[in-house]
Amino acid sequence: MSNVLDILSWAAIVGGSFFALVGGIGLLRLPDFFSRVHAVGIQDTLATGLIIFGLLLQTDEWLVAVKLGLVFIVVLFTGPTATHALARAALHAGFRPPLDSETKTSNN
């Protein structure tokens, strides 16, 4: 049973690390502010959740598990809230997301 938990744990940790890397690349490569905020918001919650789940499977102490659970709950609420606040502040400052007609190039 210990080997199964180790495999699941490392799969979750590696998966979370992969999503963190993809989110970082998305932050650098995506074209506009709103796309970047969206990529980082999704990446933050998913990558952190997978990594914490993997760490939960590794721990033997209940106090450590409770602390990891509390950290996940805090991240679950603060990540999307911060992303929403950034997007609202950008809209308030005058940034507008590009429309489909502005981003498409014509073939004429």
Number of C-alpha atoms within 10 A of each C-alpha: 5 9 8 9 13 14 13 16 21 19 15 21 21 16 17 24 18 14 21 21 14 16 23 16 14 18 19 10 11 14 12 12 17 19 16 18 20 19 19 22 18 16 24 21 20 19 23 20 21 22 22 21 21 23 17 19 17 16 12 9 9 10 10 13 18 12 12 17 16 12 14 19 12 11 16 16 11 13 17 17 13 13 19 15 12 15 19 13 12 15 13 10 9 9 13 13 14 13 8 8 8 8 9 8 8 6 4 3
